[in-house]
């Protein structure tokens, strides 16, 4: 970037270098008060028509109402402290008339002595990825709630046998504190003393990876006491690849004398 690459501010109205002008991502420069002094084609293309010029307006004028004052205060603080600005997310009104979420990659523009006189900003639209992440988080939270509310003990391992999920019922049944089972090898956390199935097969983790299994088992809890359970296991298959991703086990305590 011409003078800016040498940490010198560029007066408003001076054209951007070709590499920034043709950058496919919106790029703007601000003065010390946060007024937009320059914008490349991608930034101008996002600007709502009929809303006047983009250059010469405060950057937060185009943000969602609830973000304007915090953004303004954050900007002035950065100018005062000269701290390197972190990436932030802002909701910006675009040409479509809708607000889109942008990740703002910011860098202070400084004079030779180091004093900040403005900021350059590259904007990356993360609206769709944020929406997908939020939906994924909602789905995960719902699944976690369902697993936690399950009355029977439920344990999920990965394909190597490491416990990734153990619901509260499993922790209570086997005497583990919340979260203590996670990351342990299931055959070490819950050693199998004996197992009886309808076909006489022995239960081990490798067998559970291959096919569903069910039977009566005697396991050791966290204090190495015997626990008698009805156990049902099933491999977890990836829908796309068909590969086994892990094993889900449901365990219900039984009365060995009954």
Number of C-alpha atoms within 10 A of each C-alpha: 12 12 10 14 10 12 19 18 22 20 11 14 10 9 14 19 12 10 10 19 17 14 15 13 16 23 25 25 26 25 23 17 15 21 19 22 23 23 23 22 17 18 20 19 13 16 19 17 13 7 9 10 11 21 18 15 15 18 22 21 16 20 20 16 12 9 16 18 14 11 17 16 11 13 19 14 12 17 24 12 10 16 12 11 16 9 15 12 16 22 21 23 18 19 15 11 12 10 16 17 22 20 17 21 16 19 18 26 26 20 15 11 8 12 15 23 20 25 25 20 18 19 21 16 18 16 16 11 11 13 12 12 12 12 12 12 12 12 12 12 12 12 12 13 12 11 19 18 12 14 12 17 23 23 24 23 24 20 17 14 20 20 23 17 20 23 23 21 20 23 20 13 17 21 16 17 11 13 13 14 24 17 15 15 18 21 15 12 21 19 17 18 12 12 20 16 14 9 9 9 13 13 20 13 17 12 15 21 23 13 12 15 21 21 19 21 24 22 21 18 19 19 9 13 12 17 20 20 21 17 23 18 23 19 23 22 14 11 9 6 8 9 12 15 16 22 26 20 19 18 22 18 16 15 9 11 4 4
